[in-house]
Amino acid sequence: AQAAQQVAAERKRFRITKEALSICRRDVRKLISAAMEEGAAGDWGHIEEMFLGLTGRIPRTPTVADLQQILEEMEMLREEIINRLEVQPDSENMDSNAVQNERHIQNSNTESSNELEPSSRKEQGAKSSPAIRRTKEPIKAFPLGMVLQACPGIRDYGPSGNVESWRDLMSAAVVVRSMLGVSPSAYQDACEILGPQNAAAVTACILERAGHIENAGGYLRNLTRKATCGEFSLGPMLMALLRANGAPGRKAS
């Protein structure tokens, strides 16, 4: 009986390790492809060679130890790629007036009570909370191409029905913000804490998951609060959506 239990446990461990490696491989492949398409800085040809080298080391009939070793190295490669892809918001290449225009749009709508998301009185008062106004290091942004791969649905709300720049994404996010019932104050707080680009990217992510999020405004406020404590990163959210977009039969939100 003990031997049978050990065999069952070993099979389970093998299956879990194999599935984890498969997911990690897909992540790395998507990240490399996104980096190349975006033209991100870095020797992506060399990184792709490293990836192919790792996949080539997987034996035809691997043991758990074989898979575990390659999984650890693949996870390290994924982390390295994510670190390379994290870039400071490219504010220098954006017209500073564009950001001001986005804020003007948000501020001009602050009196529209029908756009306020359902929330408790305490949550509505959160916009004046000192914690929200606390200064933090800006959250790092990912390439626009990766955001659009993860969140294709946001394209429909850009100027002329497409998103081709960060300015387009921020314009689309303002439209989506209103559509999802996120209050102007909640979005403005997100822009101040996350940065305008990341706030737009998060809004795109929320749009993709709209069917699973009951209160988009409260969800955005919660992420903003986490960001003030250094507990929020855009990477995992994008990676989850990239995986979902790879699933057969998935339809954009």
C-alpha positions as CSV (number, residue, x, y, z in Angstrom):
1,A,0.0,0.0,0.0
2,Q,2.9,2.4,0.9
3,A,4.6,1.6,-2.4
4,A,1.4,2.3,-4.3
5,Q,1.0,5.6,-2.5
6,Q,4.6,6.6,-3.3
7,V,4.0,5.7,-7.0
8,A,0.8,7.8,-7.0
9,A,2.6,10.7,-5.3
10,E,5.5,10.6,-7.7
11,R,3.1,10.6,-10.7
12,K,1.3,13.6,-9.3
13,R,4.5,15.4,-8.7
14,F,5.6,14.6,-12.3
15,R,2.3,15.9,-13.7
16,I,2.4,19.1,-11.7
17,T,6.1,19.8,-12.7
18,K,5.4,19.1,-16.3
19,E,2.4,21.4,-16.4
20,A,4.4,24.1,-14.6
21,L,7.1,23.8,-17.2
22,S,4.6,23.9,-20.1
23,I,3.1,27.2,-18.7
24,C,6.6,28.7,-18.1
25,R,7.6,27.8,-21.7
26,R,4.5,29.4,-23.1
27,D,5.2,32.5,-21.0
28,V,8.8,32.8,-22.2
29,R,7.8,32.3,-25.8
30,K,5.1,35.0,-25.6
31,L,7.5,37.4,-23.9
32,I,10.2,37.0,-26.4
33,S,7.8,37.3,-29.3
34,A,6.3,40.5,-27.8
35,A,9.7,42.0,-27.2
36,M,10.8,41.3,-30.8
37,E,7.5,42.7,-32.2
38,E,7.8,45.8,-30.0
39,G,11.4,46.3,-30.9
40,A,12.4,46.4,-27.2
41,A,16.1,47.1,-26.5
42,G,18.1,43.9,-25.9
43,D,19.7,41.0,-27.6
44,W,16.6,39.0,-28.1
45,G,18.2,36.7,-30.6
46,H,20.6,35.5,-27.9
47,I,17.8,35.2,-25.4
48,E,15.8,33.1,-27.9
49,E,18.8,30.9,-28.3
50,M,18.9,30.4,-24.6
51,F,15.2,29.5,-24.6
52,L,15.7,27.0,-27.5
53,G,18.7,25.5,-25.7
54,L,16.6,24.9,-22.6
55,T,13.7,23.3,-24.5
56,G,16.2,21.2,-26.4
57,R,17.5,19.7,-23.2
58,I,14.1,18.1,-22.3
59,P,14.6,14.4,-22.8
60,R,12.0,12.3,-24.7
61,T,11.2,10.4,-21.5
62,P,12.1,12.9,-18.7
63,T,12.3,12.1,-15.0
64,V,10.9,14.5,-12.4
65,A,14.4,15.6,-11.6
66,D,15.0,16.4,-15.3
67,L,11.9,18.5,-15.5
68,Q,12.5,20.2,-12.2
69,Q,16.0,21.3,-13.2
70,I,14.8,22.8,-16.5
71,L,11.8,24.4,-14.9
72,E,14.0,26.2,-12.4
73,E,16.2,27.5,-15.3
74,M,13.2,28.4,-17.4
75,E,11.7,30.4,-14.5
76,M,15.0,32.2,-14.1
77,L,14.9,33.1,-17.8
78,R,11.3,34.3,-17.5
79,E,12.2,36.5,-14.6
80,E,15.2,37.9,-16.5
81,I,13.1,38.7,-19.5
82,I,10.4,40.4,-17.4
83,N,13.1,42.5,-15.8
84,R,14.5,43.5,-19.2
85,L,11.0,44.4,-20.5
86,E,10.2,46.6,-17.6
87,V,10.9,50.1,-18.8
88,Q,10.3,53.5,-17.2
89,P,7.3,55.2,-18.7
90,D,8.5,56.8,-21.9
91,S,7.4,60.2,-20.9
92,E,10.1,61.9,-22.9
93,N,8.7,60.6,-26.1
94,M,5.1,61.7,-25.3
95,D,3.7,65.1,-25.8
96,S,3.3,66.4,-22.2
97,N,0.2,68.2,-23.3
98,A,-1.4,64.8,-24.0
99,V,-1.2,63.8,-20.3
100,Q,-2.5,67.2,-19.3
101,N,-5.4,66.7,-21.8
102,E,-6.2,63.3,-20.2
103,R,-6.3,64.9,-16.8
104,H,-8.5,67.7,-18.1
105,I,-10.9,65.2,-19.5
106,Q,-11.0,63.4,-16.1
107,N,-11.4,66.6,-14.1
108,S,-14.1,68.0,-16.4
109,N,-16.3,64.9,-15.6
110,T,-15.9,64.9,-11.8
111,E,-19.4,66.3,-11.4
112,S,-21.1,63.4,-13.3
113,S,-22.7,61.5,-10.5
114,N,-24.1,58.8,-12.8
115,E,-20.5,57.7,-13.5
116,L,-19.6,57.0,-9.9
117,E,-19.1,53.3,-9.3
118,P,-21.2,51.5,-6.6
119,S,-19.2,51.9,-3.4
120,S,-19.5,52.4,0.3
121,R,-19.4,55.9,1.8
122,K,-16.0,55.1,3.2
123,E,-14.7,54.1,-0.2
124,Q,-16.1,57.2,-1.8
125,G,-14.1,59.2,0.7
126,A,-10.9,57.4,-0.1
127,K,-10.0,60.0,-2.8
128,S,-9.0,62.3,0.0
129,S,-7.1,59.6,2.0
130,P,-3.5,60.5,2.8
131,A,-2.5,56.9,1.9
132,I,-3.6,57.4,-1.6
133,R,-1.6,60.7,-1.9
134,R,1.5,59.2,-0.5
135,T,4.5,59.6,-2.8
136,K,5.9,56.3,-4.3
137,E,8.5,55.3,-6.9
138,P,6.6,55.1,-10.2
139,I,5.4,51.7,-11.2
140,K,7.4,50.4,-14.2
141,A,5.6,50.1,-17.5
142,F,5.7,47.3,-20.0
143,P,5.9,47.8,-23.8
144,L,2.7,49.0,-25.5
145,G,2.8,46.0,-27.8
146,M,2.7,43.6,-24.9
147,V,-0.2,45.5,-23.3
148,L,-2.2,45.3,-26.6
149,Q,-1.4,41.5,-26.9
150,A,-2.7,40.9,-23.5
151,C,-5.7,43.3,-23.8
152,P,-6.9,43.4,-27.5
153,G,-10.3,44.5,-26.5
154,I,-9.1,48.1,-25.7
155,R,-8.3,48.6,-29.4
156,D,-11.9,49.1,-30.2
157,Y,-12.1,52.2,-28.0
158,G,-9.1,54.0,-29.5
159,P,-9.3,56.9,-31.9
160,S,-10.7,55.6,-35.2
161,G,-11.2,52.2,-33.6
162,N,-7.5,51.4,-33.0
163,V,-4.7,52.0,-30.6
164,E,-1.3,52.8,-32.1
165,S,0.4,54.8,-29.4
166,W,0.4,55.4,-25.7
167,R,-1.7,58.5,-26.3
168,D,-4.3,56.4,-28.1
169,L,-4.3,54.0,-25.2
170,M,-4.9,56.7,-22.7
171,S,-7.7,58.1,-24.7
172,A,-9.3,54.7,-25.0
173,A,-8.9,54.2,-21.3
174,V,-10.9,57.3,-20.5
175,V,-13.7,56.0,-22.7
176,V,-13.6,52.6,-21.1
177,R,-13.3,54.0,-17.6
178,S,-16.6,55.8,-18.1
179,M,-18.2,52.7,-19.7
180,L,-17.2,50.4,-16.8
181,G,-18.6,52.9,-14.3
182,V,-15.2,53.9,-12.7
183,S,-15.5,57.3,-11.2
184,P,-13.2,60.1,-12.5
185,S,-11.7,60.4,-9.0
186,A,-10.8,56.7,-8.9
187,Y,-9.1,56.9,-12.3
188,Q,-7.3,60.2,-11.4
189,D,-5.9,58.6,-8.2
190,A,-4.7,55.6,-10.3
191,C,-3.0,58.0,-12.8
192,E,-1.3,59.8,-9.9
193,I,0.0,56.7,-8.2
194,L,0.5,54.3,-11.1
195,G,1.3,56.9,-13.8
196,P,-0.9,57.7,-16.7
197,Q,0.4,54.9,-18.9
198,N,0.0,52.2,-16.3
199,A,-3.4,53.4,-15.3
200,A,-4.5,53.1,-18.9
201,A,-2.9,49.6,-19.1
202,V,-4.7,48.5,-15.9
203,T,-7.9,49.8,-17.3
204,A,-7.4,47.7,-20.4
205,C,-6.8,44.7,-18.2
206,I,-10.0,45.4,-16.3
207,L,-11.9,45.6,-19.6
208,E,-10.6,42.1,-20.5
209,R,-11.8,40.8,-17.2
210,A,-15.0,42.8,-17.0
211,G,-17.2,39.7,-16.9
212,H,-15.4,38.6,-13.8
213,I,-15.1,41.9,-11.9
214,E,-18.3,43.0,-10.1
215,N,-17.2,46.5,-9.2
216,A,-14.5,47.9,-11.6
217,G,-14.1,51.1,-9.7
218,G,-13.6,49.4,-6.4
219,Y,-11.2,47.0,-8.0
220,L,-9.1,49.9,-9.5
221,R,-9.1,51.7,-6.1
222,N,-7.9,48.5,-4.4
223,L,-5.0,48.1,-6.9
224,T,-4.1,51.8,-6.4
225,R,-4.0,51.3,-2.6
226,K,-1.8,48.2,-3.1
227,A,0.5,50.3,-5.3
228,T,1.1,52.8,-2.6
229,C,2.5,50.0,-0.4
230,G,4.6,48.5,-3.2
231,E,2.3,45.5,-3.4
232,F,1.2,45.8,-7.0
233,S,3.0,44.9,-10.2
234,L,1.6,45.0,-13.7
235,G,3.6,42.0,-14.9
236,P,1.6,39.2,-13.3
237,M,-1.7,40.8,-14.5
238,L,-0.4,41.0,-18.1
239,M,1.0,37.5,-18.0
240,A,-2.3,36.0,-16.9
241,L,-4.1,37.7,-19.8
242,L,-1.4,36.7,-22.3
243,R,-2.0,33.1,-21.2
244,A,-5.8,33.5,-21.5
245,N,-5.4,35.0,-24.9
246,G,-3.6,31.9,-26.0
247,A,-6.5,29.7,-25.0
248,P,-8.5,28.3,-28.0
249,G,-11.9,29.8,-28.7
250,R,-11.3,32.9,-26.5
251,K,-13.2,35.9,-27.5
252,A,-12.1,39.5,-26.8
253,S,-14.2,41.3,-24.3
